[in-house]
């Protein structure tokens, strides 16, 4: 079995450890900790990459920009 947990380090607590223990009861496990690169994930598929690069191009060119009604945030 293979499971990936993605969470902020500040959210680590005993509940996550208990969850892992319950899921892999009586099994040898390996725990690997790595910092996640969100940019790598966003560029991981051609569709995501194209959409992200188009959005960056739109922002740089001032196209397709949406400005929310600022009154709602006061």
N, CA, C and O atoms as a Maestro MAE file, in Angstrom:
{
 s_m_m2io_version
 :::
 2.0.0
}

f_m_ct {
 s_m_title
 :::
 protein
 m_atom[296] {
  # First column is atom index #
  i_m_mmod_type
  r_m_x_coord
  r_m_y_coord
  r_m_z_coord
  i_m_residue_number
  s_m_chain_name
  s_m_pdb_residue_name
  s_m_pdb_atom_name
  i_m_atomic_number
  :::
  1 25 0.848 -1.175 0.000 1 A "UNK " " N  " 7
  2 3 0.000 0.000 0.000 1 A "UNK " " CA " 6
  3 2 0.894 1.237 0.000 1 A "UNK " " C  " 6
  4 15 1.970 1.254 0.598 1 A "UNK " " O  " 8
  5 25 0.416 2.262 -0.684 2 A "UNK " " N  " 7
  6 3 1.163 3.513 -0.814 2 A "UNK " " CA " 6
  7 2 0.211 4.668 -0.521 2 A "UNK " " C  " 6
  8 15 -0.840 4.771 -1.155 2 A "UNK " " O  " 8
  9 25 0.553 5.529 0.417 3 A "UNK " " N  " 7
  10 3 -0.277 6.675 0.763 3 A "UNK " " CA " 6
  11 2 0.601 7.909 0.868 3 A "UNK " " C  " 6
  12 15 1.694 7.858 1.432 3 A "UNK " " O  " 8
  13 25 0.124 9.009 0.328 4 A "UNK " " N  " 7
  14 3 0.848 10.271 0.434 4 A "UNK " " CA " 6
  15 2 -0.001 11.243 1.238 4 A "UNK " " C  " 6
  16 15 -1.164 11.479 0.913 4 A "UNK " " O  " 8
  17 25 0.577 11.795 2.271 5 A "UNK " " N  " 7
  18 3 -0.065 12.830 3.065 5 A "UNK " " CA " 6
  19 2 0.582 14.153 2.687 5 A "UNK " " C  " 6
  20 15 1.806 14.278 2.706 5 A "UNK " " O  " 8
  21 25 -0.232 15.132 2.345 6 A "UNK " " N  " 7
  22 3 0.307 16.456 2.052 6 A "UNK " " CA " 6
  23 2 -0.332 17.428 3.037 6 A "UNK " " C  " 6
  24 15 -1.544 17.639 3.016 6 A "UNK " " O  " 8
  25 25 0.490 18.014 3.895 7 A "UNK " " N  " 7
  26 3 -0.018 18.926 4.894 7 A "UNK " " CA " 6
  27 2 1.068 19.885 5.331 7 A "UNK " " C  " 6
  28 15 2.251 19.678 5.060 7 A "UNK " " O  " 8
  29 25 0.652 20.925 6.004 8 A "UNK " " N  " 7
  30 3 1.585 21.900 6.546 8 A "UNK " " CA " 6
  31 2 2.212 21.305 7.805 8 A "UNK " " C  " 6
  32 15 1.528 20.650 8.592 8 A "UNK " " O  " 8
  33 25 3.488 21.528 7.993 9 A "UNK " " N  " 7
  34 3 4.186 20.985 9.168 9 A "UNK " " CA " 6
  35 2 3.547 21.455 10.471 9 A "UNK " " C  " 6
  36 15 3.606 20.754 11.481 9 A "UNK " " O  " 8
  37 25 2.938 22.637 10.451 10 A "UNK " " N  " 7
  38 3 2.274 23.147 11.657 10 A "UNK " " CA " 6
  39 2 1.056 22.316 12.039 10 A "UNK " " C  " 6
  40 15 0.587 22.398 13.174 10 A "UNK " " O  " 8
  41 25 0.540 21.518 11.111 11 A "UNK " " N  " 7
  42 3 -0.646 20.702 11.373 11 A "UNK " " CA " 6
  43 2 -0.314 19.304 11.891 11 A "UNK " " C  " 6
  44 15 -1.220 18.529 12.198 11 A "UNK " " O  " 8
  45 25 0.967 18.977 11.990 12 A "UNK " " N  " 7
  46 3 1.351 17.668 12.506 12 A "UNK " " CA " 6
  47 2 0.978 17.566 13.980 12 A "UNK " " C  " 6
  48 15 1.264 18.460 14.777 12 A "UNK " " O  " 8
  49 25 0.337 16.457 14.318 13 A "UNK " " N  " 7
  50 3 -0.002 16.207 15.715 13 A "UNK " " CA " 6
  51 2 -0.125 14.697 15.916 13 A "UNK " " C  " 6
  52 15 0.132 13.917 14.999 13 A "UNK " " O  " 8
  53 25 -0.511 14.302 17.093 14 A "UNK " " N  " 7
  54 3 -0.612 12.870 17.386 14 A "UNK " " CA " 6
  55 2 -1.697 12.178 16.562 14 A "UNK " " C  " 6
  56 15 -1.616 10.973 16.324 14 A "UNK " " O  " 8
  57 25 -2.714 12.928 16.125 15 A "UNK " " N  " 7
  58 3 -3.778 12.314 15.329 15 A "UNK " " CA " 6
  59 2 -3.235 11.751 14.021 15 A "UNK " " C  " 6
  60 15 -3.648 10.673 13.594 15 A "UNK " " O  " 8
  61 25 -2.317 12.467 13.382 16 A "UNK " " N  " 7
  62 3 -1.767 11.964 12.109 16 A "UNK " " CA " 6
  63 2 -0.957 10.691 12.351 16 A "UNK " " C  " 6
  64 15 -1.020 9.748 11.563 16 A "UNK " " O  " 8
  65 25 -0.205 10.673 13.435 17 A "UNK " " N  " 7
  66 3 0.563 9.471 13.772 17 A "UNK " " CA " 6
  67 2 -0.365 8.296 14.057 17 A "UNK " " C  " 6
  68 15 -0.112 7.181 13.600 17 A "UNK " " O  " 8
  69 25 -1.425 8.534 14.802 18 A "UNK " " N  " 7
  70 3 -2.385 7.467 15.105 18 A "UNK " " CA " 6
  71 2 -3.065 6.976 13.828 18 A "UNK " " C  " 6
  72 15 -3.333 5.783 13.690 18 A "UNK " " O  " 8
  73 25 -3.344 7.882 12.900 19 A "UNK " " N  " 7
  74 3 -3.948 7.501 11.631 19 A "UNK " " CA " 6
  75 2 -3.016 6.596 10.831 19 A "UNK " " C  " 6
  76 15 -3.449 5.589 10.270 19 A "UNK " " O  " 8
  77 25 -1.744 6.956 10.782 20 A "UNK " " N  " 7
  78 3 -0.762 6.140 10.066 20 A "UNK " " CA " 6
  79 2 -0.633 4.770 10.720 20 A "UNK " " C  " 6
  80 15 -0.596 3.750 10.031 20 A "UNK " " O  " 8
  81 25 -0.566 4.746 12.034 21 A "UNK " " N  " 7
  82 3 -0.458 3.469 12.748 21 A "UNK " " CA " 6
  83 2 -1.660 2.573 12.466 21 A "UNK " " C  " 6
  84 15 -1.502 1.366 12.283 21 A "UNK " " O  " 8
  85 25 -2.854 3.148 12.430 22 A "UNK " " N  " 7
  86 3 -4.064 2.361 12.174 22 A "UNK " " CA " 6
  87 2 -4.092 1.853 10.733 22 A "UNK " " C  " 6
  88 15 -4.501 0.721 10.473 22 A "UNK " " O  " 8
  89 25 -3.660 2.685 9.818 23 A "UNK " " N  " 7
  90 3 -3.711 2.308 8.404 23 A "UNK " " CA " 6
  91 2 -2.709 1.207 8.064 23 A "UNK " " C  " 6
  92 15 -2.971 0.367 7.204 23 A "UNK " " O  " 8
  93 25 -1.568 1.215 8.739 24 A "UNK " " N  " 7
  94 3 -0.501 0.256 8.420 24 A "UNK " " CA " 6
  95 2 -0.223 -0.687 9.590 24 A "UNK " " C  " 6
  96 15 0.917 -1.096 9.810 24 A "UNK " " O  " 8
  97 25 -1.235 -1.016 10.309 25 A "UNK " " N  " 7
  98 3 -1.106 -1.846 11.505 25 A "UNK " " CA " 6
  99 2 -0.278 -3.104 11.241 25 A "UNK " " C  " 6
  100 15 -0.544 -3.849 10.298 25 A "UNK " " O  " 8
  101 25 0.722 -3.325 12.080 26 A "UNK " " N  " 7
  102 3 1.595 -4.501 12.053 26 A "UNK " " CA " 6
  103 2 2.464 -4.592 10.792 26 A "UNK " " C  " 6
  104 15 2.944 -5.676 10.460 26 A "UNK " " O  " 8
  105 25 2.670 -3.487 10.091 27 A "UNK " " N  " 7
  106 3 3.484 -3.481 8.878 27 A "UNK " " CA " 6
  107 2 4.747 -2.665 9.115 27 A "UNK " " C  " 6
  108 15 4.761 -1.738 9.925 27 A "UNK " " O  " 8
  109 25 5.796 -3.021 8.404 28 A "UNK " " N  " 7
  110 3 7.001 -2.196 8.370 28 A "UNK " " CA " 6
  111 2 6.714 -1.031 7.432 28 A "UNK " " C  " 6
  112 15 6.213 -1.237 6.327 28 A "UNK " " O  " 8
  113 25 7.024 0.183 7.856 29 A "UNK " " N  " 7
  114 3 6.768 1.341 7.007 29 A "UNK " " CA " 6
  115 2 8.026 2.188 6.866 29 A "UNK " " C  " 6
  116 15 8.975 2.063 7.639 29 A "UNK " " O  " 8
  117 25 8.004 3.038 5.872 30 A "UNK " " N  " 7
  118 3 9.082 3.997 5.649 30 A "UNK " " CA " 6
  119 2 8.441 5.377 5.607 30 A "UNK " " C  " 6
  120 15 7.462 5.592 4.892 30 A "UNK " " O  " 8
  121 25 8.989 6.302 6.367 31 A "UNK " " N  " 7
  122 3 8.477 7.666 6.374 31 A "UNK " " CA " 6
  123 2 9.535 8.570 5.758 31 A "UNK " " C  " 6
  124 15 10.672 8.622 6.227 31 A "UNK " " O  " 8
  125 25 9.150 9.281 4.703 32 A "UNK " " N  " 7
  126 3 10.030 10.217 4.015 32 A "UNK " " CA " 6
  127 2 9.396 11.593 4.130 32 A "UNK " " C  " 6
  128 15 8.211 11.759 3.841 32 A "UNK " " O  " 8
  129 25 10.166 12.566 4.544 33 A "UNK " " N  " 7
  130 3 9.655 13.927 4.671 33 A "UNK " " CA " 6
  131 2 10.375 14.815 3.665 33 A "UNK " " C  " 6
  132 15 11.604 14.833 3.600 33 A "UNK " " O  " 8
  133 25 9.590 15.551 2.882 34 A "UNK " " N  " 7
  134 3 10.163 16.435 1.876 34 A "UNK " " CA " 6
  135 2 9.323 17.703 1.791 34 A "UNK " " C  " 6
  136 15 8.104 17.676 1.959 34 A "UNK " " O  " 8
  137 25 9.997 18.795 1.530 35 A "UNK " " N  " 7
  138 3 9.283 20.044 1.320 35 A "UNK " " CA " 6
  139 2 8.642 19.985 -0.060 35 A "UNK " " C  " 6
  140 15 9.285 19.600 -1.037 35 A "UNK " " O  " 8
  141 25 7.389 20.365 -0.134 36 A "UNK " " N  " 7
  142 3 6.645 20.277 -1.385 36 A "UNK " " CA " 6
  143 2 6.824 21.557 -2.194 36 A "UNK " " C  " 6
  144 15 6.732 22.663 -1.660 36 A "UNK " " O  " 8
  145 25 7.080 21.391 -3.481 37 A "UNK " " N  " 7
  146 3 7.230 22.518 -4.394 37 A "UNK " " CA " 6
  147 2 5.927 22.657 -5.171 37 A "UNK " " C  " 6
  148 15 5.671 21.885 -6.095 37 A "UNK " " O  " 8
  149 25 5.104 23.633 -4.804 38 A "UNK " " N  " 7
  150 3 3.808 23.791 -5.450 38 A "UNK " " CA " 6
  151 2 3.940 24.152 -6.925 38 A "UNK " " C  " 6
  152 15 3.091 23.772 -7.732 38 A "UNK " " O  " 8
  153 25 4.986 24.877 -7.285 39 A "UNK " " N  " 7
  154 3 5.176 25.235 -8.687 39 A "UNK " " CA " 6
  155 2 5.389 23.981 -9.523 39 A "UNK " " C  " 6
  156 15 4.844 23.863 -10.621 39 A "UNK " " O  " 8
  157 25 6.170 23.057 -9.013 40 A "UNK " " N  " 7
  158 3 6.407 21.803 -9.740 40 A "UNK " " CA " 6
  159 2 5.097 21.071 -9.985 40 A "UNK " " C  " 6
  160 15 4.873 20.544 -11.075 40 A "UNK " " O  " 8
  161 25 4.227 21.033 -8.973 41 A "UNK " " N  " 7
  162 3 2.931 20.381 -9.124 41 A "UNK " " CA " 6
  163 2 2.087 21.093 -10.183 41 A "UNK " " C  " 6
  164 15 1.476 20.443 -11.031 41 A "UNK " " O  " 8
  165 25 2.053 22.433 -10.134 42 A "UNK " " N  " 7
  166 3 1.243 23.200 -11.074 42 A "UNK " " CA " 6
  167 2 1.707 23.024 -12.517 42 A "UNK " " C  " 6
  168 15 0.905 23.133 -13.445 42 A "UNK " " O  " 8
  169 25 2.983 22.756 -12.709 43 A "UNK " " N  " 7
  170 3 3.529 22.573 -14.050 43 A "UNK " " CA " 6
  171 2 3.627 21.103 -14.453 43 A "UNK " " C  " 6
  172 15 4.210 20.787 -15.490 43 A "UNK " " O  " 8
  173 25 3.069 20.205 -13.652 44 A "UNK " " N  " 7
  174 3 3.286 18.766 -13.847 44 A "UNK " " CA " 6
  175 2 2.553 18.170 -15.045 44 A "UNK " " C  " 6
  176 15 2.945 17.108 -15.527 44 A "UNK " " O  " 8
  177 25 1.511 18.815 -15.535 45 A "UNK " " N  " 7
  178 3 0.827 18.309 -16.728 45 A "UNK " " CA " 6
  179 2 0.824 19.399 -17.791 45 A "UNK " " C  " 6
  180 15 0.864 20.585 -17.462 45 A "UNK " " O  " 8
  181 25 0.778 19.012 -19.057 46 A "UNK " " N  " 7
  182 3 0.752 20.024 -20.121 46 A "UNK " " CA " 6
  183 2 -0.441 20.983 -19.990 46 A "UNK " " C  " 6
  184 15 -0.309 22.179 -20.249 46 A "UNK " " O  " 8
  185 25 -1.600 20.453 -19.588 47 A "UNK " " N  " 7
  186 3 -2.788 21.292 -19.445 47 A "UNK " " CA " 6
  187 2 -2.595 22.325 -18.345 47 A "UNK " " C  " 6
  188 15 -2.893 23.503 -18.542 47 A "UNK " " O  " 8
  189 25 -2.099 21.894 -17.188 48 A "UNK " " N  " 7
  190 3 -1.848 22.826 -16.083 48 A "UNK " " CA " 6
  191 2 -0.802 23.860 -16.474 48 A "UNK " " C  " 6
  192 15 -0.960 25.052 -16.211 48 A "UNK " " O  " 8
  193 25 0.260 23.392 -17.100 49 A "UNK " " N  " 7
  194 3 1.342 24.294 -17.507 49 A "UNK " " CA " 6
  195 2 0.832 25.360 -18.465 49 A "UNK " " C  " 6
  196 15 1.130 26.543 -18.301 49 A "UNK " " O  " 8
  197 25 0.058 24.939 -19.474 50 A "UNK " " N  " 7
  198 3 -0.474 25.889 -20.453 50 A "UNK " " CA " 6
  199 2 -1.399 26.903 -19.793 50 A "UNK " " C  " 6
  200 15 -1.314 28.099 -20.072 50 A "UNK " " O  " 8
  201 25 -2.283 26.428 -18.917 51 A "UNK " " N  " 7
  202 3 -3.224 27.331 -18.242 51 A "UNK " " CA " 6
  203 2 -2.479 28.328 -17.363 51 A "UNK " " C  " 6
  204 15 -2.815 29.513 -17.347 51 A "UNK " " O  " 8
  205 25 -1.472 27.859 -16.633 52 A "UNK " " N  " 7
  206 3 -0.716 28.746 -15.752 52 A "UNK " " CA " 6
  207 2 0.068 29.776 -16.556 52 A "UNK " " C  " 6
  208 15 0.069 30.959 -16.216 52 A "UNK " " O  " 8
  209 25 0.726 29.340 -17.607 53 A "UNK " " N  " 7
  210 3 1.506 30.277 -18.417 53 A "UNK " " CA " 6
  211 2 0.607 31.283 -19.138 53 A "UNK " " C  " 6
  212 15 0.990 32.440 -19.316 53 A "UNK " " O  " 8
  213 25 -0.593 30.845 -19.556 54 A "UNK " " N  " 7
  214 3 -1.535 31.772 -20.169 54 A "UNK " " CA " 6
  215 2 -1.998 32.801 -19.142 54 A "UNK " " C  " 6
  216 15 -2.105 33.985 -19.458 54 A "UNK " " O  " 8
  217 25 -2.272 32.365 -17.927 55 A "UNK " " N  " 7
  218 3 -2.704 33.288 -16.880 55 A "UNK " " CA " 6
  219 2 -1.610 34.311 -16.566 55 A "UNK " " C  " 6
  220 15 -1.903 35.493 -16.386 55 A "UNK " " O  " 8
  221 25 -0.371 33.875 -16.502 56 A "UNK " " N  " 7
  222 3 0.752 34.792 -16.260 56 A "UNK " " CA " 6
  223 2 0.845 35.796 -17.400 56 A "UNK " " C  " 6
  224 15 1.033 36.989 -17.164 56 A "UNK " " O  " 8
  225 25 0.714 35.320 -18.634 57 A "UNK " " N  " 7
  226 3 0.768 36.202 -19.793 57 A "UNK " " CA " 6
  227 2 -0.381 37.221 -19.751 57 A "UNK " " C  " 6
  228 15 -0.177 38.399 -20.042 57 A "UNK " " O  " 8
  229 25 -1.588 36.764 -19.387 58 A "UNK " " N  " 7
  230 3 -2.735 37.666 -19.278 58 A "UNK " " CA " 6
  231 2 -2.498 38.754 -18.237 58 A "UNK " " C  " 6
  232 15 -2.795 39.923 -18.483 58 A "UNK " " O  " 8
  233 25 -1.972 38.384 -17.092 59 A "UNK " " N  " 7
  234 3 -1.704 39.374 -16.034 59 A "UNK " " CA " 6
  235 2 -0.671 40.381 -16.515 59 A "UNK " " C  " 6
  236 15 -0.844 41.588 -16.343 59 A "UNK " " O  " 8
  237 25 0.389 39.890 -17.108 60 A "UNK " " N  " 7
  238 3 1.445 40.793 -17.586 60 A "UNK " " CA " 6
  239 2 0.927 41.742 -18.673 60 A "UNK " " C  " 6
  240 15 1.396 42.875 -18.777 60 A "UNK " " O  " 8
  241 25 -0.041 41.284 -19.484 61 A "UNK " " N  " 7
  242 3 -0.596 42.110 -20.560 61 A "UNK " " CA " 6
  243 2 -1.825 42.899 -20.109 61 A "UNK " " C  " 6
  244 15 -2.366 43.688 -20.883 61 A "UNK " " O  " 8
  245 25 -2.272 42.697 -18.868 62 A "UNK " " N  " 7
  246 3 -3.447 43.404 -18.370 62 A "UNK " " CA " 6
  247 2 -4.755 42.906 -18.963 62 A "UNK " " C  " 6
  248 15 -5.730 43.656 -19.011 62 A "UNK " " O  " 8
  249 25 -4.798 41.651 -19.418 63 A "UNK " " N  " 7
  250 3 -5.993 41.054 -20.020 63 A "UNK " " CA " 6
  251 2 -6.720 40.159 -19.026 63 A "UNK " " C  " 6
  252 15 -6.114 39.583 -18.122 63 A "UNK " " O  " 8
  253 25 -8.029 40.055 -19.213 64 A "UNK " " N  " 7
  254 3 -8.853 39.107 -18.444 64 A "UNK " " CA " 6
  255 2 -8.697 39.253 -16.933 64 A "UNK " " C  " 6
  256 15 -8.745 38.262 -16.205 64 A "UNK " " O  " 8
  257 25 -8.512 40.468 -16.468 65 A "UNK " " N  " 7
  258 3 -8.351 40.715 -15.036 65 A "UNK " " CA " 6
  259 2 -9.718 40.962 -14.394 65 A "UNK " " C  " 6
  260 15 -10.575 41.624 -14.979 65 A "UNK " " O  " 8
  261 25 -9.908 40.436 -13.212 66 A "UNK " " N  " 7
  262 3 -11.150 40.634 -12.474 66 A "UNK " " CA " 6
  263 2 -10.791 41.340 -11.172 66 A "UNK " " C  " 6
  264 15 -9.941 40.880 -10.410 66 A "UNK " " O  " 8
  265 25 -11.454 42.464 -10.934 67 A "UNK " " N  " 7
  266 3 -11.236 43.207 -9.692 67 A "UNK " " CA " 6
  267 2 -12.508 43.096 -8.861 67 A "UNK " " C  " 6
  268 15 -13.554 43.598 -9.272 67 A "UNK " " O  " 8
  269 25 -12.438 42.447 -7.698 68 A "UNK " " N  " 7
  270 3 -13.631 42.293 -6.867 68 A "UNK " " CA " 6
  271 2 -14.076 43.646 -6.313 68 A "UNK " " C  " 6
  272 15 -13.280 44.577 -6.187 68 A "UNK " " O  " 8
  273 25 -15.346 43.730 -5.991 69 A "UNK " " N  " 7
  274 3 -15.908 44.926 -5.372 69 A "UNK " " CA " 6
  275 2 -15.243 45.111 -4.012 69 A "UNK " " C  " 6
  276 15 -15.459 44.308 -3.103 69 A "UNK " " O  " 8
  277 25 -14.451 46.140 -3.866 70 A "UNK " " N  " 7
  278 3 -13.679 46.363 -2.655 70 A "UNK " " CA " 6
  279 2 -14.555 46.695 -1.443 70 A "UNK " " C  " 6
  280 15 -14.120 46.512 -0.306 70 A "UNK " " O  " 8
  281 25 -15.761 47.171 -1.664 71 A "UNK " " N  " 7
  282 3 -16.667 47.498 -0.563 71 A "UNK " " CA " 6
  283 2 -16.991 46.267 0.273 71 A "UNK " " C  " 6
  284 15 -17.225 46.379 1.476 71 A "UNK " " O  " 8
  285 25 -17.004 45.105 -0.348 72 A "UNK " " N  " 7
  286 3 -17.324 43.863 0.367 72 A "UNK " " CA " 6
  287 2 -16.249 43.502 1.392 72 A "UNK " " C  " 6
  288 15 -16.509 42.707 2.295 72 A "UNK " " O  " 8
  289 25 -15.063 44.063 1.272 73 A "UNK " " N  " 7
  290 3 -13.947 43.696 2.147 73 A "UNK " " CA " 6
  291 2 -13.699 44.725 3.246 73 A "UNK " " C  " 6
  292 15 -12.721 44.606 3.984 73 A "UNK " " O  " 8
  293 25 -14.548 45.714 3.369 74 A "UNK " " N  " 7
  294 3 -14.349 46.756 4.412 74 A "UNK " " CA " 6
  295 2 -15.101 46.432 5.656 74 A "UNK " " C  " 6
  296 15 -15.049 47.191 6.624 74 A "UNK " " O  " 8
  :::
 }
 m_bond[295] {
  # First column is bond index #
  i_m_from
  i_m_to
  i_m_order
  :::
  1 1 2 1
  2 2 3 1
  3 3 4 2
  4 3 5 1
  5 5 6 1
  6 6 7 1
  7 7 8 2
  8 7 9 1
  9 9 10 1
  10 10 11 1
  11 11 12 2
  12 11 13 1
  13 13 14 1
  14 14 15 1
  15 15 16 2
  16 15 17 1
  17 17 18 1
  18 18 19 1
  19 19 20 2
  20 19 21 1
  21 21 22 1
  22 22 23 1
  23 23 24 2
  24 23 25 1
  25 25 26 1
  26 26 27 1
  27 27 28 2
  28 27 29 1
  29 29 30 1
  30 30 31 1
  31 31 32 2
  32 31 33 1
  33 33 34 1
  34 34 35 1
  35 35 36 2
  36 35 37 1
  37 37 38 1
  38 38 39 1
  39 39 40 2
  40 39 41 1
  41 41 42 1
  42 42 43 1
  43 43 44 2
  44 43 45 1
  45 45 46 1
  46 46 47 1
  47 47 48 2
  48 47 49 1
  49 49 50 1
  50 50 51 1
  51 51 52 2
  52 51 53 1
  53 53 54 1
  54 54 55 1
  55 55 56 2
  56 55 57 1
  57 57 58 1
  58 58 59 1
  59 59 60 2
  60 59 61 1
  61 61 62 1
  62 62 63 1
  63 63 64 2
  64 63 65 1
  65 65 66 1
  66 66 67 1
  67 67 68 2
  68 67 69 1
  69 69 70 1
  70 70 71 1
  71 71 72 2
  72 71 73 1
  73 73 74 1
  74 74 75 1
  75 75 76 2
  76 75 77 1
  77 77 78 1
  78 78 79 1
  79 79 80 2
  80 79 81 1
  81 81 82 1
  82 82 83 1
  83 83 84 2
  84 83 85 1
  85 85 86 1
  86 86 87 1
  87 87 88 2
  88 87 89 1
  89 89 90 1
  90 90 91 1
  91 91 92 2
  92 91 93 1
  93 93 94 1
  94 94 95 1
  95 95 96 2
  96 95 97 1
  97 97 98 1
  98 98 99 1
  99 99 100 2
  100 99 101 1
  101 101 102 1
  102 102 103 1
  103 103 104 2
  104 103 105 1
  105 105 106 1
  106 106 107 1
  107 107 108 2
  108 107 109 1
  109 109 110 1
  110 110 111 1
  111 111 112 2
  112 111 113 1
  113 113 114 1
  114 114 115 1
  115 115 116 2
  116 115 117 1
  117 117 118 1
  118 118 119 1
  119 119 120 2
  120 119 121 1
  121 121 122 1
  122 122 123 1
  123 123 124 2
  124 123 125 1
  125 125 126 1
  126 126 127 1
  127 127 128 2
  128 127 129 1
  129 129 130 1
  130 130 131 1
  131 131 132 2
  132 131 133 1
  133 133 134 1
  134 134 135 1
  135 135 136 2
  136 135 137 1
  137 137 138 1
  138 138 139 1
  139 139 140 2
  140 139 141 1
  141 141 142 1
  142 142 143 1
  143 143 144 2
  144 143 145 1
  145 145 146 1
  146 146 147 1
  147 147 148 2
  148 147 149 1
  149 149 150 1
  150 150 151 1
  151 151 152 2
  152 151 153 1
  153 153 154 1
  154 154 155 1
  155 155 156 2
  156 155 157 1
  157 157 158 1
  158 158 159 1
  159 159 160 2
  160 159 161 1
  161 161 162 1
  162 162 163 1
  163 163 164 2
  164 163 165 1
  165 165 166 1
  166 166 167 1
  167 167 168 2
  168 167 169 1
  169 169 170 1
  170 170 171 1
  171 171 172 2
  172 171 173 1
  173 173 174 1
  174 174 175 1
  175 175 176 2
  176 175 177 1
  177 177 178 1
  178 178 179 1
  179 179 180 2
  180 179 181 1
  181 181 182 1
  182 182 183 1
  183 183 184 2
  184 183 185 1
  185 185 186 1
  186 186 187 1
  187 187 188 2
  188 187 189 1
  189 189 190 1
  190 190 191 1
  191 191 192 2
  192 191 193 1
  193 193 194 1
  194 194 195 1
  195 195 196 2
  196 195 197 1
  197 197 198 1
  198 198 199 1
  199 199 200 2
  200 199 201 1
  201 201 202 1
  202 202 203 1
  203 203 204 2
  204 203 205 1
  205 205 206 1
  206 206 207 1
  207 207 208 2
  208 207 209 1
  209 209 210 1
  210 210 211 1
  211 211 212 2
  212 211 213 1
  213 213 214 1
  214 214 215 1
  215 215 216 2
  216 215 217 1
  217 217 218 1
  218 218 219 1
  219 219 220 2
  220 219 221 1
  221 221 222 1
  222 222 223 1
  223 223 224 2
  224 223 225 1
  225 225 226 1
  226 226 227 1
  227 227 228 2
  228 227 229 1
  229 229 230 1
  230 230 231 1
  231 231 232 2
  232 231 233 1
  233 233 234 1
  234 234 235 1
  235 235 236 2
  236 235 237 1
  237 237 238 1
  238 238 239 1
  239 239 240 2
  240 239 241 1
  241 241 242 1
  242 242 243 1
  243 243 244 2
  244 243 245 1
  245 245 246 1
  246 246 247 1
  247 247 248 2
  248 247 249 1
  249 249 250 1
  250 250 251 1
  251 251 252 2
  252 251 253 1
  253 253 254 1
  254 254 255 1
  255 255 256 2
  256 255 257 1
  257 257 258 1
  258 258 259 1
  259 259 260 2
  260 259 261 1
  261 261 262 1
  262 262 263 1
  263 263 264 2
  264 263 265 1
  265 265 266 1
  266 266 267 1
  267 267 268 2
  268 267 269 1
  269 269 270 1
  270 270 271 1
  271 271 272 2
  272 271 273 1
  273 273 274 1
  274 274 275 1
  275 275 276 2
  276 275 277 1
  277 277 278 1
  278 278 279 1
  279 279 280 2
  280 279 281 1
  281 281 282 1
  282 282 283 1
  283 283 284 2
  284 283 285 1
  285 285 286 1
  286 286 287 1
  287 287 288 2
  288 287 289 1
  289 289 290 1
  290 290 291 1
  291 291 292 2
  292 291 293 1
  293 293 294 1
  294 294 295 1
  295 295 296 2
  :::
 }
}
